[in-house]
Amino acid sequence: MTPPVSRGFRGRGRDTADAGRIPPGQYVTPDFPVLSAGPTPHQPKETWSFEIRGEVDEPRSWNLGAVQCAP
């Protein structure tokens, strides 16, 4: 089993941000943030889906093509 956090992960410091405004373990980044610290699972796009279920009148499901925006 792959560990949830890679051995090289040590986090980053809070060098330029106001420490009172940044949650513990997080940091400010000028580029797009990475939302996971471990390996990203890869699945074929054909298997992707978006579902709404639970306390709804009628469960709904969409595949990737149905939720993609046209360029």
Beta strands, then each sheet from edge to edge (+ up, - down):
strand 1: 49-52
strand 2: 60-63
sheet 1: 1+ 2-
end
